[in-house]
Amino acid sequence: MGKKYGDIDIVTNNELITFESFIKRLFELHYECNHEHYLSEIFMPFFRMCSAENTKIVPIFDDRGCGPRTENETKSKQRMKTICAQNKKNGKYVVPDYIYVPLDYSFDNPKKAYLMIETKNPILINDGNYYRDLYDCISDCYFELKAEIETCGYVIFTDGITWMFLEMNRGKITESEEYKTIRLVNKFESYYKTNRISVKHDIGNSGVEEEPAEWNELKQRINQLLTHLSKQDK
């Protein structure tokens, strides 16, 4: 089935990116680029697969340059106030990397986000054999994550390997008990602050046929959380 735009038929497919394609490209992008913004290549199709009814995913990680530049209440400034979180400690805007928003959202018609997503480049060393768990990075991003949680109730924090659903609990950022953390790796063998890892399937094996259970659980979990937040907002 396709979607028609004027005289052009756009082919659509529910499986926008497979686990094998996602995880192999994640490691390739880390090796070739080593910058989190390039991960949008795989994050965007994945997040689209997780969308709930009447929602869509929008990248805004590069919108920081479109923010307020004067003290006047300009259209640009108002847009950033709408789509971003705000650090209550210093009043500055916190720009998440991606936001799930209503379908009628556009650049000129910004809407408050249902859910914010903060992404990080995975920390891999020794040719990717060792990995610093994303949990250790929460303290480095505390004020960003706190502002995003206070805006939406939750934030998805991920490096593509570990997927955390964070919330505030008694003033502390904690992993959600209802939406539990999912890791697309098997961890073993401690190495300082990192762990040696093995992907759920061998990324060097192009013959992978079966997706791990964690992959489908992850898609379902994001969809469930987004469905809950979008309904709550009505």
N, C-alpha and C positions, 0 to 999 in steps of 0.2 A: 504494500500500500504506500501511496505517496501523498504529499500535501501540495496543493496547487497554488502558485504565486504568479498571477498573470498568466502568461503562456508557458511558464516553466514548471515542470513537475519536480518536486524535491522528494527524493527517496528517504523514507524514515525507517528506523529500526529500533526496537526496544533495547536491543543489546548494542549500545553505543560504543562500549569498550569492554573487552573481556578481561578477566583477571590476568591471564598470561600477558596480554598486551600492556596492561596497566603496570604490572610489577616489573616487567623487562624494561619498559621505557623509563620508569622511575629510576632504575639503576643507571641506565644509559645517560639520562639527563644529568644525574649527579656526577657522573664521570666526565661528561663533555662540557657541561655548563656550570655546575655547582652553584646555582642561584635559584632561589625558590620561585621567582616569577615565571621561569620557564616551565615549571611544573603545571602551569595552567593548561598546557597541552593535553594532559591526562586528567586533571581535576575537573575541567569543564564538562566533558562528556560523562564522567562518572556522576557528578552532581546532578546533571540533567536526568539520569536514570533514577535518581532518588527523589525527584520532585513529587510533591503531593498535589492533589487536585487544586487547580486555580492558583498555582504558585510557579515561579521560575527562578533560576539562579542567575545572578549578575556579578561579574567581576568588578571590583572597584579599587583593587590594590594600587592602581596607578592614578587614582583620582586625587592624590594628596596635592598635586600641583594645581588642582582646580578649586582649591579651598579659599577661605577668606583672606583677602590681602589688605583690606582697609577696616577701619572701625565702623564704617557704615553698614547698615543691614542690606547688603546687595543680594541679588538673586543667587549668586554663586554661594554666598555665605549661608543663605537660608537652605539651599540644597544640601550643603554639608551637614547642617544641623539636623536635617531630616534623615539622612541615610547613615550617619555615623553614630558612634557612641560618644559619650563625653566623660572625661576624667573629672570626677567631682572634686578631686584634691586640688587640681590646678586649672580646671575649666577648659583645658585644651581638648580638641577633637581627637578621637581615636578612630582611625580608618581601618575597618576589618578588610580582609582580603577578598571575601565573597559574601554576598547576602542573598538569602531567599526572600523574595518580595511578591506582591500581588501581580497578576498578569498585566494590569494596566499601568505598571511602572514604566517610566521612560526617563531619559536624561532630563527632559523638560517637564516631566511630571513625576518627580521623585516621591517615593512612598516609604513609610517606616518599615524597617525590615522585620520579618517574622523570626528570622534566625540568622546569626552571624557566624562566620567561619574564619578562624585564624590558622594560617598554614606556616610551616617552617620547613626549611631544607633539612632533610635527614642528616644526622651527624654520623658519617661512616668513615672508618679508618682501616688501614691495612688492607687496601684493595677491597673494601666493602665487607670484610669478614667480621668486623666488630662494629657495634652500634651503640650509641648513647641513647638510652631510653628517653622518650619525649617527656615522661613524668619529671625528669630532672630539670627540664627547661621551664616548668611552670613559674618558678620564682623569678626567672629572667624576664618574664613577660607579665608579671603580676598585675600591674596597673592597667595594661591593655585588656587583659582577660577579665579583670574585675569590672571595668567599664562596659564591656560587651555583655557580660552576664547580667549586670544591673539593667541593661537596656532590654534584653530579650528573655531573661530568665535562665538561659543556657547559652553556651558557646561550644561549637565543635572545634577542637584543637587537634591538628594532625600534621604529620610529616609524610603522610602517604603510607607509612608502615604501622604506626600506632594511631588509633583513632579514639580520642577521649571526648566524653560529653561532660563538660564541667558546669558546676553550679556553685552558688554561695551557700555555706552552711556555718552559721554562727560566726560570720565575719571571715571565714576562711574559704579558699577555693578548694573544692573537693570533686572527686569523680562521682558522677551520679550513680546511685544505687539502682535506679529504675532503668537507666540507659547505660549499661555497663561498657567499659572500655573494651575495644576489640583490637587485637594485634594480628597482622598478616604474616607473622614470623614465629618460628619456634626459637626460644632463647635458651642458651646454655653457655657454660664456661665463663665465669667472671673474669674481667680484665680491667682492673682499675674501676673507673666509673662506667665502663661499657660492658656489653655482653657480646659474645660471639653469637651470630645468628644464622639461622637457616630458614629461607623462605618456605612457606607451606608446600609449595611445589618447586622443583628445581628450575630456576629461571634459565638455566642453560639448556634445558630440554625443550626443544621446539615441538615435541610431540605431546605436550600437556593437553589432556582432553577434559578432565574433570576439574571444576572450580572447587576450592576448599569451602567448607561450610561457613567459615568466617566471612567470606566474600558476600555471600547471599544474606547472611545475618546482618552485615554492615549496611547493605542497601535497605533492608527492612527497618533497621533501627533508625536510620536517618529519616526515612519516610514517616515512621510512626511519630517521632519527635516533631517533625515539621507539621504533620497533620494535627497533632495536639495543639501546637502553638498557633497555627493559622485559624483553627476553630475558636480558640480562646480569645483571639483578637477581635472576633466579630461581635 
